[in-house]
Amino acid sequence: MDWSSSYLILHKVENQQIIIRVATLADKVYTNTITEEMESSAKARGTGIARRSSEYLDQKIEENKAVIAVTKDGLWVGFCYIETWGHGEYVANSGLIVAPDFRKSGVAKGIKKRIFDLSREKYPEAKIFGLTTGLAVMKINSELGYEPVTYSELTQDEAFWAGCKSCVNYDILMSKERKNCMCTAMLYDPKDHYEPHETSESFSTHSKLYERFMKIKQSKLLQWFTKKDFTGHSVSRKAKDKSKSILQYFFNL
C-alpha cells in the first residue's frame, strides 16, 4: 500500500489549511528543524522526549512510520513517528511535537489520530502504548481508547528503556527499578480494550482526579529521590508493614 496517500486529515488554524499525512521522502528537509524543536521543548518542560537524531527521523520517514503536519504553503507544523518493540508485540507512537505557533490548536489531536490509525494498519495485533507528563496528551489518548496502566504492562524490551537515557528524569526511573517515573503510562490493547467513547467518558469524569494524582506523583517522586544518598539508598526511611494506600499502589511509591 502507498501509505503516503492512504488518507489526509485537513485542519484549519487561523484560516491556514494544515495537512496531516504520512511523511514522504521529500519531508526529510524538515528533520533538522524537528529535532531542534524536540530538544528545546523538552528543556522548557523539564522533562524529556527521548533525544533522536535527524538521521533517525529520516529512517522513520523511509520506513513509512512517520506522520507530519504541514501548511498548504509547506511550513512545518507537527510530527510523530512509530517505534516497535518486543518483535512487534508493542508499538509506541513517539516524539509527538508541534511547532510553537500551532500549539493548543487541535493539531496534536489530528496527528495522534493519524499515527494511531497508521499503527493499527501496519501492526493490527500490537499493543500501542505511550508515556506522557501532560494531561492534554492523556485526554487525546483516552479519546483513542488508551487506558492508564502501570509500567509493568509496558514492553520490557531493553532498547526501549535505553531510549529514556536522554531524559532529565532517567535517574528517577532507574532508582524506581523502572516501575515508575514522572510520566504516566497509557496502553491500547486491541484484544482487550474499552471502546473509545468509554475511555473518553471515563477520562472526562476523572480528569481533575488524574491531574491531582499526576501532581502528587511527581512531587512525591522528587521528594523520594532527593532523600537518596549517592549510593542509591534511602537516608532515612522506616519500613512500613501497613497496607499501601490507593495512591501508593497506583504510583508504586
Stockholm file with secondary structure:
# STOCKHOLM 1.0

chainA/1-253         MDWSSSYLILHKVENQQIIIRVATLADKVYTNTITEEMESSAKARGTGIARRSSEYLDQKIEENKAVIAVTKDGLWVGFCYIETWGHGEYVANSGLIVAPDFRKSGVAKGIKKRIFDLSREKYPEAKIFGLTTGLAVMKINSELGYEPVTYSELTQDEAFWAGCKSCVNYDILMSKERKNCMCTAMLYDPKDHYEPHETSESFSTHSKLYERFMKIKQSKLLQWFTKKDFTGHSVSRKAKDKSKSILQYFFNL
#=GR chainA/1-253 SS CCGGGSCCEEEEETTEEEEEEECCGGGGGGHHHHHHHHHHHHHHHTSCCCCCCHHHHHHHHHTTCEEEEEETTCCEEEEEEEEEETTTTEEEEEEEEECGGGTTTTHHHHHHHHHHHHHHHHCTTSEEEEEESCHHHHHHHHHHTCEEECGGGSCCCHHHHHGGGGSTTHHHHHHTTTSCCSSEEEEECTTSCCCHHHHHHHHHHHHHHHHHHHHHHHHHHHHHHHTBCTTSSBSSCCCCCSCCCHHHHHHTC
#=GC SS_cons         CCGGGSCCEEEEETTEEEEEEECCGGGGGGHHHHHHHHHHHHHHHTSCCCCCCHHHHHHHHHTTCEEEEEETTCCEEEEEEEEEETTTTEEEEEEEEECGGGTTTTHHHHHHHHHHHHHHHHCTTSEEEEEESCHHHHHHHHHHTCEEECGGGSCCCHHHHHGGGGSTTHHHHHHTTTSCCSSEEEEECTTSCCCHHHHHHHHHHHHHHHHHHHHHHHHHHHHHHHTBCTTSSBSSCCCCCSCCCHHHHHHTC
//
